[in-house]
Amino acid sequence: MNLWQKSWIQILAICQLGMLLSFSAPSSGQMQIEITGVGQSLYPIGVSRFKDETGVSNIVTDVIRANLTNNGRFFNIDLGNNELAENTAPDFGSWSSKRAQAYAVGTVTAQVGGVYEIKYRLYDVVKNQSLGGTSVTVTKQDLRRAGHVIADDIVQRLTGERSIFSTRLSYVVRNGKQYQLMISDSDGQNPRVALTSSEPIISPVWSPDGKKVAYVSFETKKPVIFVHELATGKRIILANQKGNNSAPSWSPDGEKLAVSLSQDNNTQVYTVNADGTNLKRISKSSGIDTEPQWSIDGRSIYFTSDRGGSPQIYRMSSDGESAGSAQRVTFKHAFATSPRISPDGKYLAYIARAGGYKLQLLELRTGEVVGLTQTSYDETPSFAANGKFILYATRANGRPV
């Protein structure tokens, strides 16, 4: 694994990330601008204040500009408060004089029913051509989301890469004696409470369509796995077997979850339909098998097991070990847990005991491993939807982050 690959994976010490929206990839005929390489100059882009008679466009454009800055590859040209509509004739000479290489303009229009239509268009200033655009219709409460969606579209049109601004975070906070499952925008804004409990809530994980969160709740004085529909607040009990019910993981198609249950005395991996039916044990060992994670194609499940003496990460068929014994995946460290697969299926992130508990990245094809952090209490890694970020929890200055 080359050093640039290590730099390519950016690290954030925050909580679980899940997709809210998904977008089709740019068409093969669409031009893409090359923005690559560690240490390259930031790409200068101008985002005008969108034309607006409602007084809300600053919400949208401020989010777009902040997102592009946070992406780490763009530099926002200061355009002040000049408003330009998406149908404005492009002034490439003026934009070029400001040293912008790309330029975004847009319009916010109030519609019947209290909603807003936001249209935007992106231009390549160097080649004097339009790169296209999109439109988003939202309520006033979702204007920030519109900014995230447009920022994602800009990044995808310029780089060809999927962006993560329109994703959401799920995380748990403790407020006095209460535990709260929180949902927020990817930048931490717009937090809202999805569930409040006097007992711990752990392991929130998003469904592939971003509409549900599975988690473990101790509200019945024991660990039980729930599936929570965010739009309605409706919950179902996914697993409430004897003993521990833990570590939910969604299949790529959202039809099933893999879970860890101790109903047969030792903890093993099971699959279960998303409605709680058809529970099936798939791992078979006398040790502890836990922390299941699906492969990208849904054909395999990675999991942590101490069947060899110490915890290591293994891979088995999603049909279970009846289809063939699980194969060990991690070998570099004497202790390896918490497997997470990158969205492209090429990498495995995990936690190893290596002078503390540290985040590692394994390239599955070559077996090469790179340590990613200098902290000593890393846990619960999770890849962002675009695979460019790994989100994890750790301790900094003696405090959990």
C-alpha positions in Angstrom: 0.0 0.0 0.0 1.6 3.3 -1.1 1.9 6.4 1.1 -0.6 8.3 -1.1 -3.2 5.6 -0.3 -2.8 6.3 3.4 -3.2 10.1 2.7 -6.2 9.3 0.5 -8.1 7.9 3.5 -8.9 11.0 5.6 -9.7 10.3 9.3 -12.4 11.9 11.4 -13.1 11.1 15.0 -16.9 11.2 14.9 -19.8 8.8 15.0 -21.7 6.6 12.6 -22.5 7.9 9.2 -25.3 6.8 6.9 -26.7 7.9 3.5 -29.8 10.1 3.2 -29.8 10.4 -0.6 -28.1 8.7 -3.4 -27.4 10.1 -6.9 -26.6 8.5 -10.2 -23.0 8.8 -11.4 -22.2 11.4 -14.0 -22.9 10.2 -17.6 -19.9 8.9 -19.5 -20.1 11.9 -21.8 -19.8 14.4 -19.1 -16.5 16.2 -18.7 -14.7 15.8 -15.4 -11.9 18.0 -14.1 -8.9 16.3 -12.6 -8.3 17.3 -9.0 -5.9 14.8 -7.5 -2.7 14.4 -5.6 -1.6 15.1 -2.0 -0.2 18.6 -1.7 -1.8 19.9 -4.9 -3.1 23.5 -4.9 -6.7 24.0 -3.9 -9.1 24.3 -6.8 -10.6 27.8 -7.0 -14.3 27.9 -7.4 -16.9 30.7 -7.2 -20.3 30.2 -5.8 -22.5 33.3 -6.3 -25.3 34.3 -4.0 -28.3 32.7 -5.6 -30.9 35.0 -7.1 -33.7 35.2 -4.6 -36.7 37.4 -3.7 -37.6 35.4 -0.6 -34.6 36.2 1.6 -33.4 32.6 2.2 -30.8 32.1 -0.5 -28.0 32.9 1.9 -28.9 29.7 3.9 -28.3 27.6 0.7 -25.2 29.3 -0.6 -23.5 29.4 2.9 -23.9 25.7 3.2 -22.6 25.1 -0.4 -19.5 27.2 0.3 -18.8 25.6 3.7 -19.2 22.1 2.2 -16.7 22.8 -0.6 -14.2 24.3 1.9 -14.6 21.2 4.2 -14.0 18.9 1.2 -10.4 19.9 1.4 -9.8 20.3 -2.3 -11.6 23.6 -3.1 -10.9 27.2 -2.4 -13.9 29.6 -2.4 -13.4 32.8 -4.3 -14.9 35.6 -2.3 -17.8 37.0 -4.5 -19.4 39.0 -1.8 -23.2 39.2 -2.0 -23.5 39.4 -5.8 -26.6 37.5 -6.9 -26.6 35.6 -10.2 -29.5 33.4 -11.4 -29.1 30.0 -12.9 -30.2 31.3 -16.3 -27.8 34.3 -16.3 -25.7 34.5 -19.4 -22.2 33.3 -18.4 -19.5 36.0 -18.1 -16.4 33.9 -18.4 -14.1 36.8 -18.7 -15.3 38.4 -15.5 -15.1 35.1 -13.7 -11.7 34.3 -15.0 -10.4 37.7 -13.8 -11.4 36.6 -10.3 -9.2 33.5 -10.9 -12.1 31.1 -10.6 -11.8 27.9 -12.6 -15.4 26.9 -12.0 -18.5 29.0 -11.2 -21.9 28.1 -9.7 -25.0 30.3 -10.0 -28.6 29.7 -9.0 -32.1 30.8 -8.2 -34.4 30.3 -5.2 -38.1 30.5 -6.0 -41.0 30.2 -3.5 -43.6 27.8 -4.7 -47.3 27.1 -3.7 -47.5 25.1 -0.6 -44.7 26.7 1.3 -41.9 25.0 -0.6 -38.9 26.4 -2.4 -37.4 25.3 -5.7 -33.6 25.8 -6.0 -32.1 25.6 -9.4 -28.3 25.9 -10.0 -25.9 25.6 -12.9 -22.1 25.0 -12.9 -19.7 26.4 -15.4 -16.1 25.5 -16.3 -14.4 28.9 -16.6 -11.2 27.5 -18.2 -13.1 25.8 -21.1 -15.9 28.3 -21.3 -18.6 25.7 -21.1 -21.6 24.6 -18.9 -21.2 21.5 -16.8 -24.9 21.2 -16.2 -26.9 21.6 -13.0 -29.8 20.3 -11.1 -32.9 21.5 -9.1 -34.1 20.6 -5.6 -37.5 21.3 -4.1 -37.6 21.5 -0.3 -39.5 23.0 2.6 -38.0 25.9 4.5 -36.8 23.6 7.2 -34.8 21.6 4.6 -33.0 24.5 2.9 -29.7 23.4 4.4 -30.3 20.0 2.9 -30.7 21.6 -0.5 -27.3 23.2 0.0 -25.8 19.8 0.8 -27.4 18.2 -2.2 -26.1 20.9 -4.6 -22.6 20.7 -3.0 -22.6 17.0 -3.6 -23.6 17.6 -7.2 -20.8 20.1 -7.7 -18.2 17.7 -6.4 -19.5 14.9 -8.5 -19.5 16.9 -11.7 -16.0 18.3 -11.1 -14.3 15.1 -9.9 -16.6 12.2 -10.9 -16.6 11.1 -7.3 -19.5 10.5 -4.9 -19.7 13.1 -2.1 -21.1 12.8 1.4 -22.5 16.2 2.3 -26.1 15.1 2.0 -25.6 12.1 4.3 -26.7 12.1 7.9 -25.0 11.1 11.2 -26.5 8.9 13.8 -25.0 9.0 17.2 -25.8 8.6 20.9 -25.4 11.2 23.6 -25.8 11.0 27.3 -27.8 13.9 28.8 -27.8 13.5 32.6 -29.4 10.2 33.3 -30.9 9.9 29.8 -29.5 8.5 26.6 -30.6 10.0 23.3 -30.3 8.6 19.8 -29.5 11.7 17.6 -29.8 12.3 13.9 -28.0 15.3 12.3 -26.7 16.6 9.0 -23.2 15.5 8.0 -21.7 18.7 9.4 -23.4 18.2 12.8 -26.0 20.8 12.2 -29.8 20.3 12.6 -29.5 17.7 15.3 -32.8 16.1 16.4 -33.7 13.4 18.9 -35.0 10.1 17.4 -35.2 8.3 20.7 -34.8 9.0 24.4 -34.2 6.3 27.0 -33.2 6.0 30.6 -31.1 3.0 29.6 -28.1 2.8 27.2 -28.5 2.8 23.4 -25.6 1.5 21.4 -24.5 0.4 17.9 -26.7 2.6 15.6 -26.4 1.5 12.0 -28.2 2.9 8.9 -30.3 0.9 6.5 -28.9 1.2 2.9 -31.8 3.4 1.9 -31.2 5.8 4.8 -34.8 5.5 6.1 -34.2 3.3 9.1 -31.7 2.8 11.9 -31.0 -0.4 13.7 -29.6 -0.2 17.2 -29.3 -2.0 20.5 -31.4 -0.7 23.4 -31.3 -1.7 27.0 -34.7 -0.2 27.8 -36.1 -3.7 28.8 -33.1 -4.2 31.2 -31.3 -6.4 28.6 -29.8 -5.8 25.2 -32.5 -6.0 22.5 -32.1 -5.1 18.8 -34.7 -2.6 17.3 -35.3 -1.3 13.8 -36.5 2.3 13.9 -38.2 4.0 10.9 -37.2 7.6 11.2 -40.0 9.3 9.2 -42.8 7.8 11.4 -41.0 6.8 14.6 -42.3 3.3 14.2 -40.1 0.6 15.8 -40.0 -3.2 15.6 -38.1 -5.6 17.7 -35.7 -7.4 15.4 -34.1 -9.7 17.9 -35.0 -10.4 21.6 -33.6 -13.8 22.2 -32.3 -15.3 25.5 -29.0 -13.7 26.5 -27.3 -10.9 24.5 -28.7 -9.5 21.2 -26.1 -7.2 19.6 -24.0 -5.9 16.7 -26.7 -5.4 13.9 -25.4 -5.1 10.4 -27.6 -4.5 7.3 -27.2 -6.5 4.1 -26.5 -4.3 1.0 -30.0 -4.8 -0.3 -31.6 -3.9 3.1 -33.5 -7.2 3.2 -31.6 -8.8 6.0 -29.4 -8.0 9.0 -26.6 -10.0 10.5 -26.6 -10.0 14.3 -24.7 -11.6 17.2 -26.8 -13.6 19.7 -25.8 -15.7 22.7 -29.0 -17.8 22.9 -27.0 -21.0 22.4 -24.8 -20.0 25.3 -21.7 -18.9 23.3 -22.1 -15.8 21.1 -22.6 -16.7 17.4 -23.5 -14.9 14.2 -27.1 -15.1 12.8 -29.0 -13.6 9.9 -32.6 -12.4 10.2 -35.0 -10.7 7.8 -35.5 -7.0 8.3 -39.0 -7.6 9.7 -37.6 -9.9 12.4 -38.6 -13.3 10.7 -36.4 -16.2 9.6 -33.7 -16.2 12.2 -30.8 -18.4 11.1 -27.5 -19.2 12.8 -24.6 -19.0 10.2 -21.4 -19.3 12.3 -20.4 -22.5 13.9 -17.6 -22.4 16.5 -17.1 -23.1 20.2 -15.7 -19.6 20.6 -17.2 -16.1 20.4 -18.2 -15.0 17.0 -19.4 -11.4 16.8 -19.3 -8.0 15.0 -20.6 -9.3 11.6 -20.2 -7.0 8.5 -21.5 -7.8 5.0 -19.3 -7.7 2.0 -20.4 -5.2 -0.7 -21.8 -7.9 -2.9 -23.7 -9.5 0.0 -22.1 -12.9 -0.6 -19.8 -12.9 2.4 -19.8 -11.8 6.0 -16.7 -10.6 7.9 -16.8 -11.1 11.6 -14.6 -11.2 14.7 -13.9 -14.6 16.3 -11.6 -16.0 19.0 -11.9 -19.5 17.7 -8.1 -19.5 17.1 -7.3 -18.4 20.7 -7.3 -14.6 20.3 -9.7 -12.3 18.5 -9.1 -12.1 14.7 -11.2 -11.2 11.7 -12.7 -14.0 9.5 -14.8 -14.2 6.4 -17.5 -16.7 5.7 -20.3 -17.2 3.1 -23.4 -15.2 3.9 -25.2 -18.6 3.6 -23.1 -19.7 6.7 -20.3 -22.1 7.5 -22.4 -25.0 6.2 -21.3 -23.7 2.8 -17.6 -23.8 3.9 -15.5 -23.0 6.9 -14.7 -19.4 7.6 -11.3 -18.1 6.5 -9.0 -16.0 8.6 -8.4 -12.5 7.1 -6.1 -10.7 9.6 -2.6 -11.9 10.4 -0.4 -8.9 11.2 -1.6 -8.3 14.8 -2.2 -10.7 17.7 -5.5 -8.9 18.4 -7.9 -7.6 15.7 -11.6 -6.6 16.0 -14.3 -4.3 14.6 -14.2 -5.1 10.8 -15.6 -2.5 8.4 -15.5 -2.9 4.6 -14.9 0.1 2.3 -17.7 1.0 -0.1 -15.6 -0.3 -3.1 -14.9 -3.6 -1.3 -11.2 -3.2 -1.6 -10.2 -2.3 2.0 -10.9 -3.6 5.5 -10.7 -1.1 8.4 -10.3 -2.7 11.8 -8.9 -2.1 15.3 -5.7 -3.8 16.4 -3.8 -3.9 19.7 -0.5 -2.3 18.7 0.9 -0.2 21.5 -2.7 0.6 22.3 -5.9 0.1 20.3 -5.3 1.7 16.9 -7.2 1.9 13.6 -5.7 -0.1 10.8 -6.4 -0.4 7.1 -6.0 -3.7 5.2 -5.9 -3.9 1.4 -7.7 -7.1 0.8 -6.1 -8.0 -2.5 -2.5 -7.7 -1.3 -2.8 -8.2 2.4 -0.9 -5.0 3.1 -1.7 -3.2 6.4 -1.2 0.4 7.3 -1.7 1.9 10.7 -3.7 5.1 10.4 -3.7 6.8 13.8 -1.4 7.9 16.6 -4.2 7.6 19.3 -4.4 4.6 21.6 -8.1 4.1 22.3 -9.7 3.8 18.8 -12.9 2.0 18.4 -16.0 1.5 16.1 -14.6 2.5 12.7 -17.0 3.3 9.9 -16.4 4.3 6.2 -18.1 7.3 4.8 -20.3 6.6 1.8 -17.7 7.9 -0.7 -14.9 5.8 0.9 -12.7 8.8 1.4 -13.2 9.1 5.2 -13.1 6.7 8.0 -15.1 7.8 11.0 -14.2 6.4 14.4 -14.4 7.0 18.2 -11.3 7.6 20.3 -9.9 9.5 23.2 -8.1 12.9 22.9 -6.5 14.7 25.9 -8.1 12.1 28.2 -11.6 12.7 26.8 -13.8 10.6 24.5 -14.4 12.1 21.0 
